[in-house]
Amino acid sequence: MIKFFVAAIVIFLLAGTAFYKGWPPFSAPEKIENFPTYKARRTEIAPELLLAGEVKPSLQVDVKPEIGGKIRSIHVIPGQSVKKGDLLVTIDDTDLLNEQAAAEAEIEGARLMMGKSKGNFDRARQLHERKLLSEESFLNMMADFRIEENGLDKALRRRQTVDDRLAKTRVLAPFDGTVLEIPVSEGQVVVGAASVNSGTSLMIFADLSSLLVISQVNQLDAPKLSLGQELVLQSPDSDEATASAKIYFIAPLANVKNNIKGFEIRGLINRNDAGLKPGVSVSVRLALPKANGIAVPIGAIFENDGHKVAYVLEGTKPIRREVTVGAIDSTQAEIQSGISEGEDVLLVEPPEPSKKDKS
């Protein structure tokens, strides 16, 4: 009796362990028929690139003075629209006016000296023609006249230099545009832009009548782009397309942005329904060439050990296959290899035991 009781307990424990471990005949059959599937079919795919972009003026300059000095007056305010040639900033010209007065006095003195020298030279020439003055004396008189003449020319050039510098104390608008920013104030001493330094920035000035969008495309997608392709822009506060642009520039040299190597692209905005402003960020959609091939939903593609795989039903058994994915749009992916037209593809990953099956 005791032996029978012990044997019954052992059998019961073995049966429980088998059921817990899923050993036959206790393992539950896979209910593949309950998994959603999709029949691979040939269809048209319209892929898009989704990018981040920034709106900027197509023409923007950093206005700097050509000469240094103290700012006497700022004649505009941020946001003001001005015409080409309008006065933006006036630099104090007191020192230059003094230089101009000194140059005028120098010119007047040079004229008097040259006039005197010219009179002496004219008389010397007459005497020389009558053989009443030696050749040496005549040449000396002529040299004195040429020296005074040259002195007047130098004085005139110095005044012209002062006049040019005086003109540069009036900073004018380089084109029709809008003042975006003024980082200086009246009374501040600024440095003129020259070859040895960058100079002080007086203001940021831009033409807002023409805007562009700047974005970055990774190096894998860059070969798919071409000049003239249309960009659809969407502002962050809208669910609809708010503007469009056309690519007019693709950088010939790759750069690194956010640790990703890619190429800068620029598009000229030709429709701006939302009144996009410079500096705002936008979403950019770029339509790529369409593809016509076998496609499955994006959700049917999985990552496995760095490879893209899909699960195809063979009878009632899911078989894992490595696939080559081509064009991708918002819902489906082109399958270039690994799945044939008409095959049933699982839309969810099958349970773990099925992953041991290989095609």
C-alpha positions as CSV (number, residue, x, y, z in Angstrom):
1,M,0.0,0.0,0.0
2,I,2.8,2.4,0.9
3,K,4.7,1.6,-2.3
4,F,1.5,2.3,-4.4
5,F,1.1,5.6,-2.6
6,V,4.8,6.6,-3.2
7,A,4.5,5.7,-6.9
8,A,1.4,7.7,-7.3
9,I,3.1,10.8,-5.8
10,V,6.1,10.4,-8.2
11,I,3.8,10.1,-11.2
12,F,1.9,13.2,-10.1
13,L,5.1,15.2,-9.7
14,L,6.4,14.1,-13.1
15,A,3.1,15.0,-14.8
16,G,3.1,18.4,-13.1
17,T,6.7,19.1,-14.2
18,A,5.9,18.1,-17.8
19,F,2.9,20.3,-17.9
20,Y,4.9,23.2,-16.4
21,K,7.8,22.7,-18.9
22,G,5.5,22.3,-21.8
23,W,6.7,18.8,-22.7
24,P,4.6,16.6,-25.1
25,P,1.9,15.7,-24.8
26,F,1.2,18.7,-22.6
27,S,2.6,21.5,-24.8
28,A,-0.2,23.8,-26.2
29,P,-0.4,24.0,-30.0
30,E,0.4,27.4,-31.5
31,K,-2.7,29.2,-32.6
32,I,-1.2,30.8,-35.7
33,E,-4.7,31.1,-37.2
34,N,-5.4,33.8,-34.6
35,F,-2.5,36.0,-35.7
36,P,-3.3,38.8,-38.2
37,T,-1.7,38.3,-41.6
38,Y,-1.3,40.3,-44.8
39,K,-1.1,38.9,-48.3
40,A,1.9,40.4,-50.0
41,R,0.9,42.2,-53.2
42,R,2.3,44.4,-55.8
43,T,1.5,48.1,-55.4
44,E,2.7,51.6,-55.9
45,I,4.8,53.1,-53.0
46,A,5.3,56.9,-52.6
47,P,8.1,57.3,-50.2
48,E,8.8,60.6,-48.4
49,L,11.7,62.0,-46.4
50,L,10.7,63.7,-43.1
51,L,13.2,66.4,-42.1
52,A,13.5,69.3,-39.7
53,G,14.1,72.7,-41.2
54,E,14.5,76.3,-40.3
55,V,13.2,79.4,-42.1
56,K,15.7,82.1,-42.9
57,P,15.7,85.2,-45.1
58,S,17.2,84.6,-48.6
59,L,19.2,87.7,-48.2
60,Q,20.6,88.7,-44.8
61,V,23.6,90.9,-43.9
62,D,25.4,91.9,-40.7
63,V,25.8,95.7,-41.1
64,K,29.1,97.0,-39.9
65,P,30.8,100.4,-40.0
66,E,33.7,101.0,-42.4
67,I,35.3,103.4,-39.9
68,G,35.5,103.4,-36.1
69,G,34.2,106.0,-33.8
70,K,31.4,106.8,-31.4
71,I,27.8,106.3,-32.4
72,R,26.1,109.6,-32.6
73,S,22.6,108.5,-33.7
74,I,20.7,105.3,-34.5
75,H,17.9,106.3,-36.9
76,V,15.9,103.0,-37.1
77,I,14.3,100.5,-34.7
78,P,14.0,96.7,-34.9
79,G,11.2,95.6,-37.2
80,Q,11.3,98.8,-39.2
81,S,11.2,98.5,-43.0
82,V,13.6,100.8,-44.9
83,K,14.5,101.5,-48.5
84,K,17.9,101.2,-50.1
85,G,20.0,104.2,-49.2
86,D,18.0,105.2,-46.1
87,L,20.2,106.4,-43.2
88,L,20.6,103.7,-40.5
89,V,23.4,105.0,-38.2
90,T,25.5,108.1,-37.9
91,I,29.0,107.9,-36.5
92,D,30.4,111.0,-34.7
93,D,32.4,113.0,-37.3
94,T,34.0,115.8,-35.1
95,D,37.6,114.6,-35.5
96,L,37.1,114.1,-39.2
97,L,35.6,117.6,-39.7
98,N,38.8,119.0,-38.0
99,E,40.9,116.9,-40.3
100,Q,38.9,118.3,-43.3
101,A,39.4,121.9,-42.1
102,A,43.2,121.2,-41.8
103,A,43.2,119.7,-45.3
104,E,41.5,122.8,-46.7
105,A,44.0,125.0,-45.1
106,E,46.8,122.9,-46.5
107,I,45.3,123.1,-50.0
108,E,45.0,126.8,-49.8
109,G,48.7,127.1,-48.7
110,A,49.8,124.8,-51.5
111,R,47.9,126.8,-54.0
112,L,49.6,130.0,-52.9
113,M,53.0,128.4,-53.0
114,M,52.4,126.9,-56.4
115,G,51.1,130.2,-57.7
116,K,54.2,132.0,-56.6
117,S,56.4,129.2,-58.1
118,K,54.5,129.3,-61.4
119,G,55.1,133.1,-61.7
120,N,58.8,132.7,-61.1
121,F,58.9,129.8,-63.6
122,D,57.0,131.8,-66.3
123,R,59.5,134.7,-65.9
124,A,62.4,132.4,-66.0
125,R,61.2,130.8,-69.2
126,Q,60.9,134.2,-70.9
127,L,64.4,135.1,-69.8
128,H,65.7,131.7,-70.9
129,E,64.2,132.1,-74.3
130,R,66.0,135.4,-74.7
131,K,69.3,133.8,-73.6
132,L,69.3,136.0,-70.5
133,L,69.1,133.1,-68.0
134,S,71.4,130.2,-67.7
135,E,70.2,126.6,-68.4
136,E,70.9,125.6,-64.8
137,S,68.9,128.4,-63.3
138,F,66.0,127.7,-65.6
139,L,65.9,124.0,-64.7
140,N,66.0,124.9,-61.0
141,M,63.0,127.2,-61.4
142,M,61.1,124.5,-63.3
143,A,61.9,121.9,-60.6
144,D,60.6,124.2,-57.9
145,F,57.4,124.7,-59.8
146,R,56.9,120.9,-60.3
147,I,57.5,120.4,-56.6
148,E,54.9,122.9,-55.6
149,E,52.5,121.5,-58.1
150,N,53.0,118.0,-56.7
151,G,52.5,119.4,-53.1
152,L,49.1,120.8,-54.2
153,D,48.1,117.4,-55.7
154,K,49.0,115.6,-52.4
155,A,47.0,118.1,-50.4
156,L,44.0,117.5,-52.7
157,R,44.3,113.8,-52.3
158,R,44.5,114.0,-48.5
159,R,41.3,116.0,-48.5
160,Q,39.6,113.5,-50.7
161,T,40.6,110.7,-48.2
162,V,39.1,112.8,-45.4
163,D,35.9,113.4,-47.5
164,D,35.6,109.6,-48.1
165,R,35.9,108.8,-44.4
166,L,33.4,111.5,-43.6
167,A,30.9,109.9,-46.0
168,K,31.4,106.6,-44.2
169,T,30.2,108.1,-40.9
170,R,26.7,107.8,-42.5
171,V,25.8,104.1,-42.6
172,L,23.1,103.5,-45.3
173,A,20.7,100.6,-46.0
174,P,22.4,98.3,-48.6
175,F,19.0,97.2,-50.1
176,D,15.3,97.4,-49.4
177,G,14.7,95.3,-46.2
178,T,13.8,95.1,-42.5
179,V,15.9,95.7,-39.4
180,L,15.9,92.5,-37.4
181,E,18.2,93.3,-34.5
182,I,20.3,96.2,-33.2
183,P,22.9,95.0,-30.7
184,V,24.5,98.5,-30.1
185,S,23.4,101.8,-28.5
186,E,24.0,105.5,-29.1
187,G,27.2,106.7,-27.5
188,Q,28.9,103.3,-27.9
189,V,32.4,103.3,-29.5
190,V,32.5,100.9,-32.5
191,V,35.4,99.4,-34.5
192,G,35.4,99.7,-38.3
193,A,35.5,96.5,-40.3
194,A,38.9,96.0,-42.0
195,S,41.1,93.1,-43.2
196,V,42.7,92.7,-39.8
197,N,39.4,92.5,-37.8
198,S,35.8,91.8,-38.2
199,G,34.5,95.1,-36.9
200,T,31.5,95.8,-34.6
201,S,28.1,94.7,-35.7
202,L,25.6,97.6,-35.9
203,M,22.5,95.6,-36.9
204,I,21.2,92.5,-38.6
205,F,19.4,93.5,-41.8
206,A,17.4,91.3,-44.1
207,D,15.1,91.2,-47.1
208,L,12.0,89.4,-45.8
209,S,10.2,89.5,-49.2
210,S,11.9,86.2,-50.0
211,L,12.4,83.4,-47.5
212,L,14.2,80.1,-47.7
213,V,14.2,76.9,-45.7
214,I,17.4,75.2,-44.7
215,S,17.5,71.5,-43.8
216,Q,20.0,68.5,-43.5
217,V,19.7,65.2,-45.4
218,N,21.7,62.2,-44.3
219,Q,24.3,60.9,-46.7
220,L,22.3,57.8,-47.6
221,D,19.3,59.8,-48.9
222,A,21.3,62.6,-50.5
223,P,21.8,60.8,-53.8
224,K,18.0,60.7,-54.2
225,L,17.7,64.5,-54.3
226,S,17.8,66.8,-57.3
227,L,17.5,70.6,-57.9
228,G,13.9,71.7,-58.4
229,Q,12.3,69.0,-56.1
230,E,9.4,70.3,-54.1
231,L,9.4,70.6,-50.4
232,V,6.2,70.7,-48.3
233,L,6.5,72.7,-45.1
234,Q,4.4,72.4,-42.0
235,S,4.7,74.7,-39.0
236,P,4.6,73.2,-35.5
237,D,1.3,74.7,-34.6
238,S,-0.5,73.3,-37.7
239,D,-1.5,69.8,-38.9
240,E,-1.8,71.0,-42.5
241,A,0.9,71.9,-45.0
242,T,1.4,75.7,-44.6
243,A,4.1,76.4,-47.3
244,S,6.0,74.9,-50.2
245,A,9.5,75.4,-51.5
246,K,11.8,74.2,-54.2
247,I,15.3,73.0,-53.8
248,Y,17.8,75.4,-55.3
249,F,21.0,74.3,-53.5
250,I,22.4,71.0,-52.4
251,A,25.8,71.2,-50.6
252,P,28.6,69.6,-52.6
253,L,30.5,68.7,-49.4
254,A,29.2,66.7,-46.5
255,N,29.2,68.0,-43.0
256,V,28.4,66.6,-39.5
257,K,25.4,67.9,-37.7
258,N,24.0,66.2,-34.5
259,N,26.7,63.5,-34.9
260,I,25.2,62.5,-38.3
261,K,27.0,63.1,-41.6
262,G,24.9,64.6,-44.3
263,F,24.4,67.4,-46.8
264,E,22.7,70.8,-46.3
265,I,19.9,71.6,-48.7
266,R,18.2,75.0,-49.3
267,G,14.8,75.6,-50.7
268,L,13.3,78.9,-51.8
269,I,9.8,79.3,-50.4
270,N,7.3,80.1,-53.1
271,R,4.0,79.7,-51.2
272,N,3.7,80.9,-47.6
273,D,0.0,80.6,-46.4
274,A,0.9,80.7,-42.7
275,G,3.1,83.8,-42.9
276,L,6.2,81.9,-41.7
277,K,8.8,84.2,-40.1
278,P,12.6,83.9,-40.1
279,G,13.9,81.8,-37.3
280,V,11.0,79.4,-36.9
281,S,11.4,75.7,-37.1
282,V,9.3,73.7,-39.6
283,S,8.7,70.1,-40.5
284,V,9.8,69.3,-44.1
285,R,8.4,66.6,-46.3
286,L,10.3,65.6,-49.4
287,A,8.6,63.3,-51.9
288,L,11.0,60.7,-53.4
289,P,10.6,58.8,-56.7
290,K,7.8,56.3,-56.6
291,A,8.4,52.6,-56.6
292,N,6.1,49.8,-57.9
293,G,6.8,46.5,-56.3
294,I,5.8,43.8,-53.8
295,A,4.9,45.6,-50.5
296,V,3.9,44.7,-47.0
297,P,2.9,46.9,-44.0
298,I,5.8,48.5,-42.2
299,G,4.6,46.7,-39.0
300,A,5.4,43.3,-40.6
301,I,9.1,44.1,-40.7
302,F,11.2,43.3,-37.6
303,E,14.8,43.8,-36.5
304,N,16.6,40.6,-35.5
305,D,20.4,40.6,-34.8
306,G,20.9,43.6,-37.0
307,H,18.9,42.2,-39.9
308,K,15.4,43.0,-41.2
309,V,13.2,39.9,-41.0
310,A,9.6,39.0,-41.7
311,Y,7.5,35.9,-40.8
312,V,5.8,34.1,-43.7
313,L,3.2,31.4,-43.2
314,E,4.0,28.0,-44.8
315,G,0.9,26.1,-44.1
316,T,0.2,26.9,-40.4
317,K,3.8,27.4,-39.5
318,P,5.5,30.8,-39.4
319,I,9.0,30.8,-41.1
320,R,11.4,33.6,-40.4
321,R,13.0,35.1,-43.5
322,E,15.6,37.8,-44.0
323,V,14.2,40.5,-46.3
324,T,15.7,43.4,-48.3
325,V,13.6,46.5,-47.9
326,G,13.5,49.2,-50.6
327,A,11.3,52.3,-50.7
328,I,9.2,53.1,-47.6
329,D,6.2,55.4,-47.3
330,S,4.1,56.2,-44.3
331,T,2.4,52.8,-44.1
332,Q,4.1,50.2,-46.3
333,A,7.6,49.0,-47.3
334,E,8.8,47.6,-50.6
335,I,10.2,44.1,-50.4
336,Q,13.0,43.6,-52.9
337,S,13.9,40.1,-51.8
338,G,12.7,37.5,-49.2
339,I,8.9,37.5,-49.9
340,S,7.0,36.6,-53.0
341,E,3.8,38.0,-54.2
342,G,0.7,36.3,-52.7
343,E,2.4,35.0,-49.6
344,D,0.8,35.5,-46.2
345,V,3.0,37.6,-43.9
346,L,2.4,37.9,-40.1
347,L,1.7,41.4,-38.8
348,V,2.9,40.5,-35.3
349,E,6.0,38.7,-34.1
350,P,5.1,35.0,-33.4
351,P,5.8,33.4,-30.0
352,E,9.4,32.5,-29.1
353,P,9.4,28.8,-30.1
354,S,8.7,29.7,-33.7
355,K,11.8,31.8,-33.9
356,K,13.8,28.6,-34.0
357,D,12.4,27.8,-37.4
358,K,14.5,28.9,-40.3
359,S,13.7,29.2,-43.9
